[in-house]
């Protein structure tokens, strides 16, 4: 993962993979700690980029506002928990409604 932009599209995909792995294993404490640190840095350096990234990850806007208004405890940790929970729901949905791979016969030359 790039240290310059932890919320680049590429790194968001990396986060999703890590979150999926950790959720499936049941071990999210290290991931929560890491995301909390990344979010703390992003809040300090580039809060607009953080908010944009949360939107791209489809984290509930209302929940984010509650966290930022101080209604949910420590901001950084609460945002990390929202990211993990959103990915948990996304994984569950993908398992419930698997999509078949689309193969394009014209794509293979």
N, CA, C and O atoms as CSV, one atom per row, in Angstrom:
chain,resi,resn,atom,element,x,y,z
A,1,UNK,N,N,0.831,-1.187,0.000
A,1,UNK,CA,C,0.000,0.000,0.000
A,1,UNK,C,C,0.873,1.246,0.000
A,1,UNK,O,O,1.901,1.294,0.676
A,2,UNK,N,N,0.479,2.200,-0.722
A,2,UNK,CA,C,1.206,3.457,-0.815
A,2,UNK,C,C,1.054,4.247,0.477
A,2,UNK,O,O,-0.029,4.306,1.059
A,3,UNK,N,N,2.161,4.858,0.919
A,3,UNK,CA,C,2.064,5.688,2.116
A,3,UNK,C,C,1.624,7.102,1.767
A,3,UNK,O,O,1.213,7.856,2.649
A,4,UNK,N,N,1.707,7.473,0.483
A,4,UNK,CA,C,1.333,8.821,0.098
A,4,UNK,C,C,-0.174,9.033,0.111
A,4,UNK,O,O,-0.653,10.067,0.575
A,5,UNK,N,N,-0.908,8.076,-0.386
A,5,UNK,CA,C,-2.356,8.207,-0.444
A,5,UNK,C,C,-3.006,6.888,-0.029
A,5,UNK,O,O,-3.337,6.067,-0.885
A,6,UNK,N,N,-3.193,6.677,1.271
A,6,UNK,CA,C,-3.759,5.412,1.727
A,6,UNK,C,C,-5.188,5.198,1.253
A,6,UNK,O,O,-5.719,4.095,1.378
A,7,UNK,N,N,-5.817,6.232,0.713
A,7,UNK,CA,C,-7.194,6.085,0.256
A,7,UNK,C,C,-7.304,6.194,-1.262
A,7,UNK,O,O,-8.350,6.578,-1.785
A,8,UNK,N,N,-6.220,5.857,-1.973
A,8,UNK,CA,C,-6.303,5.785,-3.430
A,8,UNK,C,C,-7.194,4.597,-3.786
A,8,UNK,O,O,-7.427,3.719,-2.955
A,9,UNK,N,N,-7.684,4.574,-5.003
A,9,UNK,CA,C,-8.541,3.469,-5.441
A,9,UNK,C,C,-7.829,2.135,-5.252
A,9,UNK,O,O,-8.435,1.170,-4.788
A,10,UNK,N,N,-6.564,2.075,-5.604
A,10,UNK,CA,C,-5.787,0.842,-5.451
A,10,UNK,C,C,-5.713,0.422,-3.987
A,10,UNK,O,O,-5.914,-0.748,-3.661
A,11,UNK,N,N,-5.425,1.375,-3.110
A,11,UNK,CA,C,-5.287,1.048,-1.699
A,11,UNK,C,C,-6.629,0.723,-1.048
A,11,UNK,O,O,-6.678,-0.072,-0.109
A,12,UNK,N,N,-7.706,1.317,-1.524
A,12,UNK,CA,C,-9.027,0.961,-1.002
A,12,UNK,C,C,-9.299,-0.501,-1.319
A,12,UNK,O,O,-9.854,-1.218,-0.487
A,13,UNK,N,N,-8.919,-0.954,-2.507
A,13,UNK,CA,C,-9.093,-2.361,-2.855
A,13,UNK,C,C,-8.247,-3.238,-1.936
A,13,UNK,O,O,-8.695,-4.305,-1.514
A,14,UNK,N,N,-7.026,-2.796,-1.622
A,14,UNK,CA,C,-6.178,-3.530,-0.688
A,14,UNK,C,C,-6.840,-3.600,0.689
A,14,UNK,O,O,-6.846,-4.656,1.323
A,15,UNK,N,N,-7.403,-2.464,1.156
A,15,UNK,CA,C,-8.097,-2.445,2.439
A,15,UNK,C,C,-9.251,-3.437,2.429
A,15,UNK,O,O,-9.438,-4.194,3.382
A,16,UNK,N,N,-10.018,-3.428,1.354
A,16,UNK,CA,C,-11.160,-4.338,1.267
A,16,UNK,C,C,-10.702,-5.787,1.336
A,16,UNK,O,O,-11.355,-6.607,1.981
A,17,UNK,N,N,-9.609,-6.113,0.694
A,17,UNK,CA,C,-9.080,-7.481,0.740
A,17,UNK,C,C,-8.633,-7.845,2.148
A,17,UNK,O,O,-8.926,-8.936,2.638
A,18,UNK,N,N,-7.920,-6.924,2.796
A,18,UNK,CA,C,-7.477,-7.170,4.175
A,18,UNK,C,C,-8.668,-7.316,5.113
A,18,UNK,O,O,-8.697,-8.203,5.967
A,19,UNK,N,N,-9.638,-6.443,4.945
A,19,UNK,CA,C,-10.825,-6.500,5.797
A,19,UNK,C,C,-11.553,-7.813,5.580
A,19,UNK,O,O,-11.965,-8.459,6.544
A,20,UNK,N,N,-11.718,-8.215,4.327
A,20,UNK,CA,C,-12.399,-9.477,4.022
A,20,UNK,C,C,-11.677,-10.646,4.681
A,20,UNK,O,O,-12.306,-11.503,5.302
A,21,UNK,N,N,-10.360,-10.675,4.545
A,21,UNK,CA,C,-9.576,-11.757,5.147
A,21,UNK,C,C,-9.740,-11.772,6.671
A,21,UNK,O,O,-9.973,-12.824,7.266
A,22,UNK,N,N,-9.617,-10.602,7.290
A,22,UNK,CA,C,-9.694,-10.530,8.741
A,22,UNK,C,C,-11.103,-10.815,9.256
A,22,UNK,O,O,-11.266,-11.445,10.301
A,23,UNK,N,N,-12.106,-10.360,8.537
A,23,UNK,CA,C,-13.485,-10.630,8.956
A,23,UNK,C,C,-13.766,-12.124,8.878
A,23,UNK,O,O,-14.361,-12.703,9.787
A,24,UNK,N,N,-13.334,-12.737,7.786
A,24,UNK,CA,C,-13.571,-14.168,7.625
A,24,UNK,C,C,-12.828,-14.976,8.678
A,24,UNK,O,O,-13.303,-16.031,9.098
A,25,UNK,N,N,-11.672,-14.494,9.106
A,25,UNK,CA,C,-10.918,-15.201,10.146
A,25,UNK,C,C,-11.430,-14.852,11.544
A,25,UNK,O,O,-11.100,-15.528,12.518
A,26,UNK,N,N,-12.241,-13.787,11.636
A,26,UNK,CA,C,-12.763,-13.365,12.936
A,26,UNK,C,C,-11.806,-12.488,13.720
A,26,UNK,O,O,-12.087,-12.142,14.868
A,27,UNK,N,N,-10.687,-12.124,13.125
A,27,UNK,CA,C,-9.677,-11.331,13.815
A,27,UNK,C,C,-9.556,-9.950,13.177
A,27,UNK,O,O,-8.904,-9.794,12.145
A,28,UNK,N,N,-10.180,-8.959,13.787
A,28,UNK,CA,C,-10.143,-7.612,13.220
A,28,UNK,C,C,-9.434,-6.601,14.121
A,28,UNK,O,O,-9.367,-5.422,13.774
A,29,UNK,N,N,-8.913,-7.025,15.247
A,29,UNK,CA,C,-8.324,-6.055,16.183
A,29,UNK,C,C,-7.102,-5.340,15.598
A,29,UNK,O,O,-6.950,-4.133,15.786
A,30,UNK,N,N,-6.235,-6.064,14.895
A,30,UNK,CA,C,-5.062,-5.423,14.292
A,30,UNK,C,C,-5.483,-4.503,13.152
A,30,UNK,O,O,-4.933,-3.415,12.983
A,31,UNK,N,N,-6.453,-4.945,12.382
A,31,UNK,CA,C,-6.966,-4.124,11.292
A,31,UNK,C,C,-7.599,-2.854,11.850
A,31,UNK,O,O,-7.382,-1.766,11.316
A,32,UNK,N,N,-8.377,-2.985,12.916
A,32,UNK,CA,C,-9.005,-1.828,13.549
A,32,UNK,C,C,-7.943,-0.840,14.024
A,32,UNK,O,O,-8.087,0.369,13.843
A,33,UNK,N,N,-6.901,-1.350,14.619
A,33,UNK,CA,C,-5.808,-0.492,15.096
A,33,UNK,C,C,-5.135,0.225,13.928
A,33,UNK,O,O,-4.872,1.425,14.002
A,34,UNK,N,N,-4.857,-0.511,12.852
A,34,UNK,CA,C,-4.210,0.081,11.687
A,34,UNK,C,C,-5.105,1.136,11.035
A,34,UNK,O,O,-4.651,2.246,10.757
A,35,UNK,N,N,-6.365,0.799,10.791
A,35,UNK,CA,C,-7.286,1.763,10.176
A,35,UNK,C,C,-7.442,3.010,11.039
A,35,UNK,O,O,-7.537,4.121,10.518
A,36,UNK,N,N,-7.470,2.830,12.339
A,36,UNK,CA,C,-7.586,3.968,13.254
A,36,UNK,C,C,-6.407,4.914,13.064
A,36,UNK,O,O,-6.588,6.132,13.038
A,37,UNK,N,N,-5.199,4.365,12.931
A,37,UNK,CA,C,-4.009,5.195,12.728
A,37,UNK,C,C,-4.055,5.914,11.388
A,37,UNK,O,O,-3.721,7.096,11.299
A,38,UNK,N,N,-4.470,5.197,10.345
A,38,UNK,CA,C,-4.554,5.802,9.012
A,38,UNK,C,C,-5.582,6.936,9.020
A,38,UNK,O,O,-5.336,8.012,8.473
A,39,UNK,N,N,-6.722,6.687,9.638
A,39,UNK,CA,C,-7.781,7.698,9.691
A,39,UNK,C,C,-7.330,8.915,10.494
A,39,UNK,O,O,-7.627,10.051,10.124
A,40,UNK,N,N,-6.625,8.683,11.573
A,40,UNK,CA,C,-6.101,9.808,12.362
A,40,UNK,C,C,-5.206,10.692,11.494
A,40,UNK,O,O,-5.313,11.918,11.524
A,41,UNK,N,N,-4.334,10.065,10.731
A,41,UNK,CA,C,-3.441,10.816,9.838
A,41,UNK,C,C,-4.234,11.546,8.753
A,41,UNK,O,O,-3.950,12.705,8.451
A,42,UNK,N,N,-5.211,10.879,8.174
A,42,UNK,CA,C,-6.007,11.503,7.111
A,42,UNK,C,C,-6.835,12.669,7.653
A,42,UNK,O,O,-6.988,13.683,6.972
A,43,UNK,N,N,-7.360,12.542,8.847
A,43,UNK,CA,C,-8.123,13.650,9.437
A,43,UNK,C,C,-7.234,14.877,9.625
A,43,UNK,O,O,-7.680,16.013,9.463
A,44,UNK,N,N,-5.987,14.633,9.965
A,44,UNK,CA,C,-5.055,15.735,10.170
A,44,UNK,C,C,-4.605,16.356,8.850
A,44,UNK,O,O,-4.555,17.578,8.713
A,45,UNK,N,N,-4.276,15.498,7.878
A,45,UNK,CA,C,-3.675,15.984,6.629
A,45,UNK,C,C,-4.677,16.299,5.537
A,45,UNK,O,O,-4.573,17.337,4.883
A,46,UNK,N,N,-5.657,15.410,5.329
A,46,UNK,CA,C,-6.564,15.564,4.197
A,46,UNK,C,C,-7.974,15.079,4.535
A,46,UNK,O,O,-8.404,14.033,4.049
A,47,UNK,N,N,-8.690,15.833,5.363
A,47,UNK,CA,C,-10.018,15.374,5.776
A,47,UNK,C,C,-10.994,15.228,4.612
A,47,UNK,O,O,-11.870,14.363,4.647
A,48,UNK,N,N,-10.855,16.063,3.584
A,48,UNK,CA,C,-11.759,15.953,2.434
A,48,UNK,C,C,-11.554,14.633,1.704
A,48,UNK,O,O,-12.515,14.005,1.258
A,49,UNK,N,N,-10.299,14.216,1.583
A,49,UNK,CA,C,-9.981,12.944,0.942
A,49,UNK,C,C,-10.535,11.781,1.760
A,49,UNK,O,O,-11.033,10.807,1.196
A,50,UNK,N,N,-10.451,11.876,3.063
A,50,UNK,CA,C,-11.017,10.841,3.924
A,50,UNK,C,C,-12.518,10.727,3.707
A,50,UNK,O,O,-13.041,9.628,3.521
A,51,UNK,N,N,-13.206,11.853,3.729
A,51,UNK,CA,C,-14.664,11.827,3.539
A,51,UNK,C,C,-15.040,11.284,2.164
A,51,UNK,O,O,-15.997,10.521,2.033
A,52,UNK,N,N,-14.298,11.672,1.158
A,52,UNK,CA,C,-14.533,11.157,-0.187
A,52,UNK,C,C,-14.331,9.644,-0.229
A,52,UNK,O,O,-15.105,8.921,-0.856
A,53,UNK,N,N,-13.297,9.185,0.434
A,53,UNK,CA,C,-13.004,7.753,0.457
A,53,UNK,C,C,-14.084,6.970,1.195
A,53,UNK,O,O,-14.453,5.874,0.776
A,54,UNK,N,N,-14.587,7.526,2.286
A,54,UNK,CA,C,-15.678,6.871,3.011
A,54,UNK,C,C,-16.907,6.761,2.117
A,54,UNK,O,O,-17.614,5.754,2.141
A,55,UNK,N,N,-17.152,7.792,1.338
A,55,UNK,CA,C,-18.267,7.772,0.392
A,55,UNK,C,C,-18.057,6.670,-0.648
A,55,UNK,O,O,-18.981,5.915,-0.954
A,56,UNK,N,N,-16.838,6.580,-1.192
A,56,UNK,CA,C,-16.536,5.559,-2.201
A,56,UNK,C,C,-16.657,4.154,-1.631
A,56,UNK,O,O,-16.987,3.213,-2.353
A,57,UNK,N,N,-16.390,4.010,-0.336
A,57,UNK,CA,C,-16.533,2.701,0.311
A,57,UNK,C,C,-17.975,2.434,0.719
A,57,UNK,O,O,-18.288,1.369,1.251
A,58,UNK,N,N,-18.852,3.402,0.468
A,58,UNK,CA,C,-20.277,3.280,0.756
A,58,UNK,C,C,-20.578,3.171,2.249
A,58,UNK,O,O,-21.484,2.450,2.666
A,59,UNK,N,N,-19.790,3.908,3.047
A,59,UNK,CA,C,-20.049,3.989,4.486
A,59,UNK,C,C,-21.192,4.980,4.680
A,59,UNK,O,O,-21.214,6.033,4.044
A,60,UNK,N,N,-22.132,4.651,5.546
A,60,UNK,CA,C,-23.317,5.476,5.770
A,60,UNK,C,C,-22.952,6.925,6.095
A,60,UNK,O,O,-22.224,7.205,7.048
A,61,UNK,N,N,-23.473,7.826,5.283
A,61,UNK,CA,C,-23.210,9.255,5.497
A,61,UNK,C,C,-23.754,9.716,6.847
A,61,UNK,O,O,-23.107,10.501,7.541
A,62,UNK,N,N,-24.932,9.234,7.220
A,62,UNK,CA,C,-25.515,9.606,8.514
A,62,UNK,C,C,-24.641,9.135,9.669
A,62,UNK,O,O,-24.425,9.866,10.636
A,63,UNK,N,N,-24.143,7.914,9.561
A,63,UNK,CA,C,-23.282,7.383,10.623
A,63,UNK,C,C,-21.987,8.187,10.718
A,63,UNK,O,O,-21.505,8.468,11.815
A,64,UNK,N,N,-21.429,8.556,9.571
A,64,UNK,CA,C,-20.206,9.366,9.567
A,64,UNK,C,C,-20.468,10.712,10.244
A,64,UNK,O,O,-19.652,11.175,11.041
A,65,UNK,N,N,-21.601,11.341,9.929
A,65,UNK,CA,C,-21.932,12.625,10.559
A,65,UNK,C,C,-22.087,12.472,12.070
A,65,UNK,O,O,-21.632,13.330,12.826
A,66,UNK,N,N,-22.718,11.402,12.513
A,66,UNK,CA,C,-22.854,11.164,13.956
A,66,UNK,C,C,-21.488,11.058,14.622
A,66,UNK,O,O,-21.266,11.616,15.696
A,67,UNK,N,N,-20.577,10.335,13.975
A,67,UNK,CA,C,-19.230,10.182,14.524
A,67,UNK,C,C,-18.534,11.540,14.586
A,67,UNK,O,O,-17.940,11.897,15.603
A,68,UNK,N,N,-18.613,12.288,13.492
A,68,UNK,CA,C,-17.914,13.577,13.440
A,68,UNK,C,C,-18.512,14.610,14.387
A,68,UNK,O,O,-17.829,15.547,14.801
A,69,UNK,N,N,-19.775,14.441,14.727
A,69,UNK,CA,C,-20.413,15.347,15.685
A,69,UNK,C,C,-20.155,14.911,17.131
A,69,UNK,O,O,-20.645,15.539,18.070
A,70,UNK,N,N,-19.393,13.847,17.300
A,70,UNK,CA,C,-19.026,13.403,18.641
A,70,UNK,C,C,-20.057,12.554,19.341
A,70,UNK,O,O,-20.020,12.423,20.565
A,71,UNK,N,N,-20.984,11.968,18.587
A,71,UNK,CA,C,-22.033,11.168,19.202
A,71,UNK,C,C,-21.649,9.697,19.360
A,71,UNK,O,O,-22.448,8.905,19.860
A,72,UNK,N,N,-20.448,9.323,18.944
A,72,UNK,CA,C,-20.070,7.910,18.966
A,72,UNK,C,C,-18.682,7.670,19.547
A,72,UNK,O,O,-18.029,6.715,19.129
A,73,UNK,N,N,-18.212,8.444,20.446
A,73,UNK,CA,C,-16.906,8.187,21.044
A,73,UNK,C,C,-15.750,8.693,20.202
A,73,UNK,O,O,-15.875,9.680,19.476
A,74,UNK,N,N,-14.621,8.003,20.309
A,74,UNK,CA,C,-13.401,8.408,19.605
A,74,UNK,C,C,-13.634,8.389,18.101
A,74,UNK,O,O,-14.000,7.356,17.542
A,75,UNK,N,N,-13.425,9.516,17.450
A,75,UNK,CA,C,-13.731,9.692,16.032
A,75,UNK,C,C,-12.984,8.683,15.165
A,75,UNK,O,O,-13.600,7.972,14.371
A,76,UNK,N,N,-11.661,8.617,15.313
A,76,UNK,CA,C,-10.852,7.764,14.440
A,76,UNK,C,C,-11.266,6.297,14.553
A,76,UNK,O,O,-11.468,5.623,13.543
A,77,UNK,N,N,-11.389,5.816,15.777
A,77,UNK,CA,C,-11.752,4.415,15.986
A,77,UNK,C,C,-13.179,4.147,15.500
A,77,UNK,O,O,-13.451,3.098,14.916
A,78,UNK,N,N,-14.070,5.076,15.735
A,78,UNK,CA,C,-15.459,4.899,15.305
A,78,UNK,C,C,-15.561,4.846,13.782
A,78,UNK,O,O,-16.333,4.051,13.245
A,79,UNK,N,N,-14.794,5.679,13.082
A,79,UNK,CA,C,-14.800,5.633,11.618
A,79,UNK,C,C,-14.220,4.307,11.124
A,79,UNK,O,O,-14.731,3.723,10.168
A,80,UNK,N,N,-13.167,3.838,11.766
A,80,UNK,CA,C,-12.587,2.537,11.398
A,80,UNK,C,C,-13.616,1.423,11.592
A,80,UNK,O,O,-13.732,0.524,10.758
A,81,UNK,N,N,-14.353,1.488,12.682
A,81,UNK,CA,C,-15.393,0.481,12.930
A,81,UNK,C,C,-16.493,0.543,11.867
A,81,UNK,O,O,-17.020,-0.491,11.458
A,82,UNK,N,N,-16.836,1.743,11.424
A,82,UNK,CA,C,-17.836,1.884,10.362
A,82,UNK,C,C,-17.344,1.255,9.055
A,82,UNK,O,O,-18.112,0.598,8.351
A,83,UNK,N,N,-16.075,1.458,8.737
A,83,UNK,CA,C,-15.507,0.863,7.519
A,83,UNK,C,C,-15.558,-0.657,7.608
A,83,UNK,O,O,-15.974,-1.327,6.663
A,84,UNK,N,N,-15.139,-1.192,8.732
A,84,UNK,CA,C,-15.132,-2.644,8.902
A,84,UNK,C,C,-16.549,-3.198,8.839
A,84,UNK,O,O,-16.790,-4.221,8.199
A,85,UNK,N,N,-17.479,-2.531,9.495
A,85,UNK,CA,C,-18.867,-3.007,9.470
A,85,UNK,C,C,-19.449,-2.953,8.063
A,85,UNK,O,O,-20.165,-3.867,7.653
A,86,UNK,N,N,-19.151,-1.898,7.328
A,86,UNK,CA,C,-19.665,-1.800,5.953
A,86,UNK,C,C,-19.124,-2.928,5.096
A,86,UNK,O,O,-19.855,-3.509,4.293
A,87,UNK,N,N,-17.858,-3.237,5.259
A,87,UNK,CA,C,-17.271,-4.329,4.497
A,87,UNK,C,C,-17.824,-5.687,4.947
A,87,UNK,O,O,-17.980,-6.599,4.136
A,88,UNK,N,N,-18.112,-5.810,6.226
A,88,UNK,CA,C,-18.726,-7.042,6.747
A,88,UNK,C,C,-20.081,-7.264,6.064
A,88,UNK,O,O,-20.380,-8.376,5.629
A,89,UNK,N,N,-20.891,-6.221,5.970
A,89,UNK,CA,C,-22.199,-6.312,5.320
A,89,UNK,C,C,-22.032,-6.616,3.836
A,89,UNK,O,O,-22.766,-7.432,3.280
A,90,UNK,N,N,-21.079,-5.969,3.204
A,90,UNK,CA,C,-20.826,-6.185,1.787
A,90,UNK,C,C,-20.426,-7.637,1.510
A,90,UNK,O,O,-20.908,-8.243,0.553
A,91,UNK,N,N,-19.554,-8.186,2.336
A,91,UNK,CA,C,-19.148,-9.581,2.179
A,91,UNK,C,C,-20.334,-10.526,2.335
A,91,UNK,O,O,-20.505,-11.465,1.556
A,92,UNK,N,N,-21.138,-10.267,3.340
A,92,UNK,CA,C,-22.315,-11.105,3.582
A,92,UNK,C,C,-23.262,-11.062,2.379
A,92,UNK,O,O,-23.789,-12.092,1.959
A,93,UNK,N,N,-23.471,-9.880,1.840
A,93,UNK,CA,C,-24.349,-9.721,0.681
A,93,UNK,C,C,-23.794,-10.469,-0.525
A,93,UNK,O,O,-24.539,-11.140,-1.239
A,94,UNK,N,N,-22.493,-10.355,-0.754
A,94,UNK,CA,C,-21.887,-11.061,-1.891
A,94,UNK,C,C,-22.010,-12.573,-1.751
A,94,UNK,O,O,-22.177,-13.279,-2.745
A,95,UNK,N,N,-21.927,-13.070,-0.518
A,95,UNK,CA,C,-22.084,-14.510,-0.308
A,95,UNK,C,C,-23.530,-14.952,-0.512
A,95,UNK,O,O,-23.789,-16.044,-1.017
A,96,UNK,N,N,-24.467,-14.096,-0.117
A,96,UNK,CA,C,-25.884,-14.434,-0.266
A,96,UNK,C,C,-26.320,-14.376,-1.729
A,96,UNK,O,O,-27.183,-15.146,-2.150
A,97,UNK,N,N,-25.735,-13.480,-2.491
A,97,UNK,CA,C,-26.130,-13.273,-3.885
A,97,UNK,C,C,-24.910,-13.320,-4.798
A,97,UNK,O,O,-24.526,-12.302,-5.373
A,98,UNK,N,N,-24.304,-14.484,-4.933
A,98,UNK,CA,C,-23.106,-14.560,-5.771
A,98,UNK,C,C,-23.430,-14.259,-7.231
A,98,UNK,O,O,-24.478,-14.641,-7.752
A,99,UNK,N,N,-22.518,-13.577,-7.854
A,99,UNK,CA,C,-22.681,-13.224,-9.262
A,99,UNK,C,C,-21.811,-14.161,-10.097
A,99,UNK,O,O,-20.636,-14.356,-9.787
A,100,UNK,N,N,-22.370,-14.730,-11.136
A,100,UNK,CA,C,-21.539,-15.583,-11.994
A,100,UNK,C,C,-20.511,-14.729,-12.735
A,100,UNK,O,O,-20.747,-13.561,-13.046
A,101,UNK,N,N,-19.380,-15.343,-13.001
A,101,UNK,CA,C,-18.364,-14.623,-13.774
A,101,UNK,C,C,-18.875,-14.427,-15.183
A,101,UNK,O,O,-19.423,-15.344,-15.796
A,102,UNK,N,N,-18.691,-13.241,-15.681
A,102,UNK,CA,C,-19.092,-12.934,-17.045
A,102,UNK,C,C,-17.875,-13.154,-17.932
A,102,UNK,O,O,-16.839,-12.510,-17.768
A,103,UNK,N,N,-18.020,-14.056,-18.852
A,103,UNK,CA,C,-16.915,-14.336,-19.752
A,103,UNK,C,C,-17.278,-13.831,-21.138
A,103,UNK,O,O,-18.326,-14.164,-21.690
A,104,UNK,N,N,-16.412,-13.044,-21.666
A,104,UNK,CA,C,-16.607,-12.479,-22.992
A,104,UNK,C,C,-15.819,-13.325,-23.987
A,104,UNK,O,O,-14.589,-13.279,-23.999
A,105,UNK,N,N,-16.513,-14.095,-24.819
A,105,UNK,CA,C,-15.789,-14.963,-25.751
A,105,UNK,C,C,-14.920,-14.183,-26.732
A,105,UNK,O,O,-13.952,-14.724,-27.267
A,106,UNK,N,N,-15.254,-12.927,-26.969
A,106,UNK,CA,C,-14.461,-12.121,-27.889
A,106,UNK,C,C,-13.239,-11.500,-27.207
A,106,UNK,O,O,-12.367,-10.941,-27.873
A,107,UNK,N,N,-13.182,-11.603,-25.873
A,107,UNK,CA,C,-12.056,-11.031,-25.141
A,107,UNK,C,C,-10.810,-11.893,-25.283
A,107,UNK,O,O,-9.697,-11.383,-25.160
A,108,UNK,N,N,-10.971,-13.176,-25.537
A,108,UNK,CA,C,-9.807,-14.051,-25.691
A,108,UNK,C,C,-9.465,-14.175,-27.171
A,108,UNK,O,O,-10.207,-14.773,-27.950
A,109,UNK,N,N,-8.352,-13.610,-27.531
A,109,UNK,CA,C,-7.953,-13.594,-28.940
A,109,UNK,C,C,-7.173,-14.817,-29.264
A,109,UNK,O,O,-6.744,-14.992,-30.404
